[in-house]
Amino acid sequence: MPSRYLHILAPVDSSEAAQTAFTEAVNIAQRHNATLTALYVVDDSAYHTPALDPLLSELLDAEAAHAKAAMAKRQAFVATTTVSDFQIEITYGSPKYAIQDYAAKHPDIDLMVLGATGADSPNRLAVGSTTSFLVDQAPCNVLVIR
């Protein structure tokens, strides 16, 4: 484990676990004077069915608006801290693959902080499938927050 993290990735969604993990990521970024990137993946995988094709644009627009609102709240929270380098990214796709791809394309990311479960698994007691996948596949250290 490095003695100092330089760039922290905090994948977020609308879950309480993601918010708890994001708060911890902010705390770590403050302690290490690190860059913090919050990544919100609009999960569009559930919308690719023939029955939903006519509504696809409307559904994705609603999801994107929700993501922007969630990120605005996180931006406001970070503004009350000593984190000086905060970035927001919103992308589309399957969360686990989009997060893995983002981290792989940004080799300066040396820590990923995420919740044990996400929006797709609110009743799970164990680690969610996205978190489990990223623990195994991420190109950097991963800290899982309960």
C-alpha positions in Angstrom: 0.0 0.0 0.0 1.4 3.4 -0.9 2.2 5.8 1.9 0.3 8.5 0.0 -2.6 8.2 -2.5 -2.5 10.7 -5.3 -5.8 10.1 -7.2 -8.8 8.5 -5.7 -11.8 7.2 -7.7 -15.2 7.1 -6.0 -17.7 5.2 -8.1 -21.2 6.4 -6.9 -24.8 5.6 -7.4 -28.0 6.5 -5.5 -27.5 4.0 -2.7 -26.8 4.8 0.9 -23.7 2.6 0.7 -22.3 4.7 -2.1 -22.8 7.9 -0.1 -21.0 6.4 2.9 -18.1 5.3 0.7 -18.0 8.7 -1.0 -17.8 10.4 2.4 -14.8 8.1 3.2 -13.2 8.9 -0.1 -13.5 12.6 0.6 -11.8 12.0 4.0 -9.0 10.0 2.5 -8.5 12.7 -0.3 -8.2 15.4 2.4 -5.7 13.4 4.4 -3.6 12.7 1.3 -4.2 16.0 -0.5 -5.3 13.8 -3.4 -7.3 14.3 -6.5 -10.8 12.9 -6.1 -12.9 11.8 -9.0 -16.6 10.8 -8.5 -17.8 8.5 -11.3 -21.5 7.9 -11.8 -22.5 5.2 -14.3 -26.0 5.4 -15.7 -26.8 1.7 -16.0 -28.4 1.5 -19.4 -28.1 -2.3 -19.7 -31.7 -2.9 -18.4 -33.1 -0.6 -21.1 -32.0 -2.6 -24.1 -35.1 -4.6 -24.7 -37.5 -4.4 -27.6 -40.4 -3.4 -25.3 -38.5 -0.4 -24.0 -37.0 0.8 -27.3 -39.6 3.5 -27.9 -39.1 4.9 -24.4 -35.3 4.5 -24.4 -34.4 8.2 -24.9 -36.9 9.4 -22.3 -35.7 6.8 -19.7 -32.0 7.6 -20.3 -32.7 11.3 -20.1 -34.4 10.8 -16.7 -31.5 8.7 -15.5 -29.0 11.3 -16.7 -30.9 14.1 -14.9 -30.9 12.0 -11.7 -27.2 11.5 -12.1 -26.5 15.2 -12.6 -28.6 16.1 -9.5 -26.8 13.5 -7.4 -23.4 14.8 -8.5 -24.4 18.4 -7.8 -25.1 17.4 -4.2 -21.7 15.7 -4.0 -20.0 18.8 -5.5 -21.7 21.0 -2.9 -20.5 18.6 -0.1 -16.9 18.6 -1.4 -16.9 22.4 -1.5 -17.2 22.4 2.3 -14.0 20.4 2.6 -10.3 20.9 2.0 -10.3 18.8 -1.2 -9.0 21.1 -3.9 -9.0 18.9 -6.9 -12.4 17.3 -7.4 -13.7 16.0 -10.7 -17.1 14.6 -11.8 -17.6 12.1 -14.5 -20.9 10.6 -15.7 -21.0 7.8 -18.2 -23.3 5.1 -19.5 -23.0 1.3 -19.5 -22.9 -1.6 -17.2 -21.4 -0.2 -14.0 -18.8 -2.9 -13.3 -17.4 -2.7 -16.8 -17.6 1.1 -17.1 -15.8 1.6 -13.8 -13.1 -1.0 -14.7 -12.6 0.7 -18.1 -12.5 4.2 -16.5 -9.8 3.1 -14.0 -7.8 1.3 -16.7 -7.9 4.4 -18.9 -6.6 6.6 -16.0 -3.5 4.8 -14.7 -2.8 7.7 -12.3 -5.8 6.4 -10.2 -4.2 4.5 -7.3 -7.2 3.9 -5.0 -10.8 3.1 -5.6 -13.3 3.6 -2.8 -16.7 2.0 -3.1 -19.6 0.7 -1.1 -20.1 -3.0 -0.4 -23.4 -2.9 -2.2 -25.0 -0.6 -4.6 -28.4 0.6 -5.9 -29.0 -2.7 -7.6 -28.6 -4.7 -4.4 -30.2 -2.8 -1.5 -31.1 -5.9 0.5 -27.8 -7.8 0.2 -25.7 -8.4 3.3 -22.7 -9.6 1.4 -20.6 -7.8 -1.1 -22.5 -6.9 -4.3 -21.6 -8.2 -7.7 -20.1 -4.9 -9.0 -18.0 -4.5 -5.9 -16.9 -8.2 -6.0 -15.9 -7.8 -9.7 -13.9 -4.6 -9.1 -12.1 -6.1 -6.1 -10.9 -8.8 -8.5 -10.4 -6.8 -11.7 -9.5 -3.2 -10.7 -6.0 -2.0 -11.8 -5.5 -0.3 -8.5 -6.1 -0.8 -4.8 -9.7 -1.1 -3.8 -11.2 -0.1 -0.4 -14.7 -1.4 0.3 -16.8 0.5 2.8 -19.7 -1.1 4.7 
